[in-house]
Amino acid sequence: MSAKSGHGAKVLWLMRILNEETDEHHRLTMSQIIERMSAHGIDCERKSVYSNIELLKSFGVDIIYERGKGGGYYVASRQFELPELKLLVDAVQASRFITEKKSLKLIDKLQHLVSRYEAVELRRQLHLTGAPKASNEEIYYTVDSIYSAIAQNKQISFRYIDSVYGGVKHYRRDGSRYVVSPYSLIWDNEYYYMAGYYEQYGHVSNFRVDKMDSVEISDNARIEADPSFDSAEYSRHQFSMFGGQMTDIRLRVERRFIGAVTDRFGSGVIVVPDGDEHVIISVRVEVSPIFIAWLFQFGGGITVLSPDSVRCMIVDTAASMAEVYK
């Protein structure tokens, strides 16, 4: 008995045909199923197909038979529904840390999770916007190594790419390796970052994952410089992965901008009314040029009440920009 004529092979081919060629709007009759099986070199009778369909159903495959004109067998539900996969395709395309080549590979794999008819809808959704994408093809393996190092409580070492031009990678520190104790991976401003303790700086630092090259897991245990480190809390108070001084700030906010503040800092911030048009909100942030740029977009709608050091920084930044555009 050939491998293709074996009972196990018949069941697998039947499942593949139903998955690829059927959905709620596309069905196969018994005759069409036998015809498709025969095209793959598998001879089978109606009785065995019925039996194998029941076997797949008992295994959890949601196969439904619909009578009448246009009726037949089809897979009614799958692990991922089409709307869910459309969201995933959009996410892959929008991810700047995934290279264009890897994006297309991932989307191709996602298409195999639905029927070939629904896959056409995913392909129609595919649009290359021309937005910049990362060029580091090692991104998958870098992410996996970071997660493995965190799970094993190990340090990692890597070279850090400063720029790529003319097809050549140019490294920081002349290609010397960084040694870091990884804490977590954080998504920020369309890029993946690794937050970890960098002993040379003496504090938690951020490294863009697509710029990390030749990542290796060390035999040395991670340095737990901050046992209370909370990645969610850390990312919420940062305005850029370039970092800055963590500071407690009081903001006077026009009521129309309360939503923008809670979107950024979370709904748990304490809001104190200040007259009919304003509220006072206290937050803890890393003060950086990105934070100041965030404030500027609201004009005078959000102002810093304290501390004075941050107010002075905002005045200096505004004066410097005014000088540039005189």
DAGISUL-V266685 format. One record per pair of residues at least 24 apart in sequence whose C-alpha atoms are under 8 Angstrom apart, sorted by the first residue. I is the first residue (numbers start at 1). J is the second residue. Records with the same first field share a line. If there is no record, write none. Layout:
I->J ; J
This chain:
4->41 ; 42
5->42 ; 43
10->42 ; 52
11->52 ; 53 ; 56
13->37
14->49 ; 52 ; 53
15->56
18->73 ; 74 ; 75
19->75 ; 114 ; 115
20->112 ; 114 ; 115 ; 116
21->115 ; 116 ; 117
22->73 ; 74 ; 75 ; 115
23->74 ; 75 ; 76 ; 115
24->74 ; 75 ; 76
26->74
27->70 ; 71 ; 72 ; 73 ; 74
28->71 ; 72 ; 73 ; 74
29->71 ; 72 ; 73
30->72 ; 73
78->113 ; 114
79->113
80->113 ; 114
81->114
82->114 ; 118
85->110 ; 122
86->122 ; 125
89->122 ; 126
93->127 ; 128
94->190
95->133 ; 190 ; 191
96->131 ; 132 ; 133 ; 134 ; 190 ; 191
97->133 ; 134 ; 139 ; 190 ; 191 ; 192 ; 209 ; 210
98->133 ; 134 ; 139
99->133 ; 134 ; 135 ; 136 ; 137
100->133 ; 134
102->137
134->210
135->210
136->210 ; 211
138->210 ; 213
139->209 ; 210
142->209 ; 212 ; 213 ; 214 ; 215
143->209
145->215 ; 216 ; 217
146->182 ; 217
147->184
149->182 ; 217
150->182 ; 183 ; 184
153->221 ; 222
154->181 ; 182 ; 217 ; 218 ; 219 ; 220 ; 221 ; 222
155->179 ; 180 ; 181 ; 182 ; 217 ; 218 ; 219 ; 220 ; 221 ; 222 ; 223
156->180 ; 181 ; 182 ; 215 ; 216 ; 217 ; 218
157->215 ; 216 ; 217 ; 218
158->212 ; 213 ; 214 ; 215 ; 216
159->212 ; 213 ; 214 ; 215
160->211 ; 212 ; 213
161->211 ; 212 ; 213
162->211
180->222
181->222 ; 223 ; 224
182->222
183->231
184->231
186->231 ; 235
188->235 ; 240 ; 241
189->240
193->241
197->223 ; 224 ; 225
205->243
206->241 ; 242 ; 243
207->241
236->264 ; 265 ; 266
237->265 ; 284 ; 285 ; 286
238->285 ; 286
239->285 ; 286 ; 287 ; 288 ; 290 ; 291
240->288 ; 290 ; 291
242->288
243->286 ; 287 ; 288
244->286 ; 287 ; 288
245->285 ; 286 ; 287 ; 288
246->284 ; 285 ; 286 ; 287
247->284 ; 285 ; 286 ; 287
248->282 ; 283 ; 284 ; 285 ; 307
249->282 ; 283 ; 284 ; 285 ; 304 ; 305 ; 306 ; 307
250->280 ; 281 ; 282 ; 283 ; 304 ; 305 ; 306 ; 307
251->280 ; 281 ; 282 ; 283 ; 302 ; 303 ; 304 ; 305 ; 306
252->278 ; 279 ; 280 ; 281 ; 302 ; 303 ; 304 ; 305
253->278 ; 279 ; 280 ; 281 ; 301 ; 302 ; 303
254->278 ; 279 ; 301 ; 302
255->279
257->301 ; 302
